[in-house]
Structure formats: structure tokens, C-alpha cells
Amino acid sequence: MMERNTDKYREFVDHPRYGRRPNVTGLNPSSMDANVRLHWNTTTHKEIVAQYESILGKRWPYGDFSTYTSGTKRIPNTAILADPSKQTRATVPVTHYFDLERRCRDCKRQFIFFAQEQRHWYEELGFGLESDCVRCTECRKKQQGIAQLRERYELLFHVEEKSEQQIFELAECCVILVELNVFTSKRFEFARMLLNKIDDDSELRQRREYVDLVRRSRSLHTPATNNPMNPSGGSGVS
């Protein structure tokens, strides 16, 4: 089986559905084959130029754009058939998908953008063929989580009369977004201000989650004692 001896793919990010190793199909069409059209992320600069010159019978006029395709590493013998009729309208429909070796933009680990996953993207989810996968599944999931967290933060922020639970949840969202480097550490001050709004005798202040959030909100930035964002009070968390 492909690369089993050296276990090249052992350190690749594991996909929850397709694993971390190529799906060998034995199908290996070339971009030069008649009626074969491969996705732009699957072909090299050299192949694109050769195909252009073969079809049109004239020299490539657009210069060198190899930097845009230098990261292309399709895995031989992993192709599957595409259904162009299910793809969003494109200038050049794709006839085959290949498993592709990739390096994640965020965590820099290697992963495979699987042919089956591409078919799901372009034929079932309706993604345009100009779309591409630049993050591993773990980082994509993290990005989706951040987006949901920011949406929740914005929703709670604009609630005029917040309950104590909503105040606590808003502070929690704020702290997490700082820890994820979405917000700067100065937002810890806002989180502490929110936590100080919770009544001293509130049951919320007795919870482990509250104590932990206070600790985390202090971890990177200690405001000045006269900070106007920090209300006074003997039992405050600042």
C-alpha cells in the first residue's frame, strides 16, 4: 500500500472521516489526456503551459506564475471521477479530483485535502471551483468555533438589560477570545468589569467557573487601580 513502508503520512493531521493516508484508487489521469480537466490546485505550472500550447498550438503568453502552483502536490493513483453537471458553473469544469498533500496555513502541519472531500465541496455543498482548502480540519473547526463565539459575544453585548448569567457568559466569551488572540489582552479589563457587576452575594460568585474566569482574566494584564473601566468595590475582582 502507498508509503506504508516509510509511513510518510504518520504525522499528517488526521481527518475525522477520511483518515490521514491517501485513498488509493488506481486512477491516475494526466492533464494532457483527452477530455481530462483537472482542478487548478491539482496541476503544476508546467502542465498548464503544456496543455495550453498543445490545445492552441501556440506559445504560452502569460509569463511565469509557478509561485501560485508551487505548493501543488497531487498524490498519484488517488483520482476519482467528478460530475461536472453538479459543479457550480465554471469556465473549465473539472473531470477528476486527486488527493492533495497540503500544509496548513495556521498550524503549519501537513494534511491531505481528499478527493472525496473535494467532490463533497464542489458537487454537494455548492462551493465554486475557485474555492480551495488551506487549513487542516482541526484548524477549520477552530475557525468555525471562533466565528460562533464572536457571534455570541456580539449578541450578548447588545442585550440592554442583561441577566447575571448573560453577564457571566459575555465575560467568558471575552476571556476566551483574548486567549485565542482574537482580542487584545486589554479586553481582560472589560471582562473584569463585567464580573464585578455580579452581586457579591450571588450564587454565581460561588461557582468554580466564576473563580476560574477571574483567575484567567488576571493572567496577562493587570490594570491600573484608577482605571475608569474598573468600578470600585471592596469585593471586586480587579
C-alpha positions in Angstrom: 0.0 0.0 0.0 1.3 3.5 -0.8 4.0 4.8 1.5 3.3 2.2 4.2 6.9 1.2 4.5 8.2 4.6 5.4 4.9 5.7 6.9 5.2 9.1 5.3 1.7 10.1 6.4 2.1 9.2 10.1 2.5 12.8 11.1 -0.2 14.2 8.9 -3.3 15.7 10.5 -5.9 13.0 10.9 -9.2 13.7 9.1 -12.2 12.6 11.2 -13.8 10.9 8.2 -11.0 10.1 5.7 -8.0 9.5 8.0 -4.5 10.7 7.3 -3.4 8.5 4.5 -4.2 8.6 0.7 -7.2 6.8 -0.7 -5.6 4.7 -3.5 -8.0 4.2 -6.4 -5.5 3.2 -9.1 -6.9 6.0 -11.3 -4.2 8.4 -12.5 -5.3 10.6 -15.4 -2.9 13.2 -16.8 -3.9 16.8 -17.6 -2.6 16.1 -21.1 -5.1 13.2 -21.6 -8.0 13.9 -24.0 -11.1 15.2 -22.2 -9.4 15.4 -18.8 -9.7 18.7 -16.9 -8.0 18.8 -13.5 -8.7 21.4 -10.9 -6.2 24.4 -10.9 -5.0 23.3 -7.4 -4.0 19.9 -8.8 -2.0 21.0 -11.8 1.5 22.4 -12.0 2.6 25.5 -13.9 4.5 23.2 -16.4 1.4 21.2 -17.0 -0.8 24.2 -17.5 1.6 25.7 -20.0 2.0 22.4 -21.9 -1.8 21.9 -22.1 -2.3 25.4 -23.4 0.4 25.0 -26.1 -0.9 21.6 -27.1 -4.6 22.7 -27.4 -4.0 26.1 -29.1 -0.8 25.3 -30.9 1.0 28.5 -29.9 3.4 29.5 -27.2 2.3 30.4 -23.6 2.0 34.2 -23.5 1.3 34.9 -19.8 4.7 34.6 -18.2 5.8 32.5 -15.2 3.2 32.1 -12.4 4.8 29.0 -10.9 4.7 30.6 -7.5 0.9 30.1 -7.5 1.2 26.4 -8.2 4.5 25.6 -6.4 2.6 24.1 -3.4 0.7 21.6 -5.6 1.4 18.0 -4.7 -1.2 15.7 -6.0 -0.8 12.1 -5.0 -0.6 9.6 -7.9 -3.3 6.9 -8.3 -5.8 8.6 -6.0 -8.1 10.2 -8.6 -11.9 9.8 -8.6 -14.4 10.8 -11.2 -16.1 14.2 -10.9 -19.6 15.1 -12.2 -19.3 18.4 -13.9 -23.1 18.7 -14.1 -23.2 19.1 -10.3 -20.5 21.7 -10.1 -21.2 25.4 -9.8 -20.9 26.9 -13.3 -17.3 27.2 -14.2 -15.3 28.3 -17.3 -13.5 24.9 -17.2 -15.4 22.1 -15.4 -13.3 19.5 -13.5 -13.5 15.9 -14.6 -11.4 14.3 -11.8 -10.3 15.0 -8.3 -7.0 13.9 -6.7 -5.9 13.6 -3.1 -3.6 16.5 -2.5 -0.8 17.0 0.1 -1.1 20.3 1.8 0.5 22.3 4.6 -2.0 24.1 6.9 -1.8 27.9 6.8 -2.3 28.2 10.5 -0.6 25.3 12.4 1.9 24.5 9.5 1.2 20.8 9.8 0.7 18.7 6.7 -2.7 17.2 5.8 -4.5 15.7 2.8 -7.2 17.5 1.0 -9.0 14.3 -0.1 -10.5 13.8 -3.5 -13.8 12.6 -1.8 -13.8 15.8 0.3 -13.4 17.9 -2.9 -16.3 16.2 -4.5 -18.4 16.9 -1.4 -17.3 20.6 -1.5 -17.8 21.2 -5.2 -20.8 19.0 -6.0 -22.9 18.8 -2.8 -22.1 21.9 -0.8 -22.1 24.1 -3.9 -18.7 25.6 -3.4 -17.3 27.3 -6.6 -14.2 25.7 -8.2 -12.3 28.8 -7.3 -12.5 27.8 -3.6 -9.6 25.9 -2.1 -8.7 24.3 1.2 -5.8 26.0 3.1 -6.4 24.8 6.6 -6.5 21.3 8.2 -9.7 20.0 9.7 -8.6 20.9 13.2 -7.9 24.5 12.3 -11.0 24.8 10.3 -13.0 23.6 13.3 -11.2 26.1 15.4 -12.0 28.9 13.0 -15.7 27.9 13.0 -15.7 27.9 16.8 -14.2 31.4 16.9 -16.8 32.6 14.4 -19.6 31.2 16.6 -18.0 32.6 19.7 -17.8 36.1 18.2 -21.4 35.9 17.1 -22.5 35.0 20.6 -20.3 37.8 22.1 -21.9 40.4 19.8 -25.4 39.2 20.6 -24.8 39.3 24.3 -23.0 42.7 24.1 -26.1 44.3 22.6 -28.6 43.0 25.1 -29.6 46.1 27.1 -30.8 44.5 30.3 -28.5 41.5 30.9 -29.2 38.9 33.5 -26.3 37.8 35.7 -25.9 34.7 33.7 -25.7 36.7 30.5 -23.1 39.0 32.1 -21.0 36.0 33.1 -21.3 34.4 29.7 -20.3 37.7 28.0 -17.2 37.9 30.2 -16.4 34.2 29.5 -16.7 34.8 25.7 -14.4 37.9 26.1 -11.7 36.0 28.0 -11.7 33.1 25.6 -11.4 35.4 22.6 -8.4 37.1 24.3 -6.8 33.6 24.9 -7.3 32.8 21.2 -5.6 36.1 20.3 -8.8 37.4 18.6 -9.0 40.2 21.1 -6.0 42.0 22.7 -5.2 41.5 26.4 -6.7 44.9 27.1 -10.1 43.3 26.8 -9.4 41.5 30.0 -10.3 44.8 31.7 -13.7 44.7 30.2 -14.2 41.1 31.3 -13.2 42.0 34.9 -15.6 45.0 34.8 -18.4 42.6 33.8 -17.5 40.1 36.6 -17.6 43.0 39.1 -21.2 43.7 38.1 -22.3 40.4 39.6 -23.7 40.9 43.1 -21.4 39.9 46.0 -24.0 37.6 47.4 -24.8 36.0 44.0 -24.7 32.2 43.8 -22.7 32.7 40.6 -19.7 34.0 42.6 -19.5 30.7 44.5 -19.1 28.6 41.4 -15.8 27.2 40.4 -16.3 28.5 36.8 -16.5 32.1 38.2 -13.3 31.7 40.3 -11.5 30.2 37.3 -12.7 33.0 35.0 -11.4 35.6 37.5 -8.0 33.9 37.5 -7.8 33.7 33.7 -8.8 37.4 33.3 -5.9 38.4 35.5 -3.3 36.2 33.8 -1.9 38.6 31.2 -2.7 42.1 32.1 -3.1 44.0 35.4 -4.9 47.4 35.1 -4.0 50.5 37.0 -6.0 51.0 40.2 -7.6 54.2 38.8 -8.7 52.6 35.6 -12.2 54.1 34.9 -13.3 50.8 33.3 -12.9 49.1 36.7 -15.7 50.0 39.2 -14.6 50.4 42.8 -15.8 47.9 45.4 -14.3 46.0 48.3 -15.0 42.6 46.8 -14.2 43.4 43.2 -12.1 41.0 41.1 -9.6 43.6 39.7 
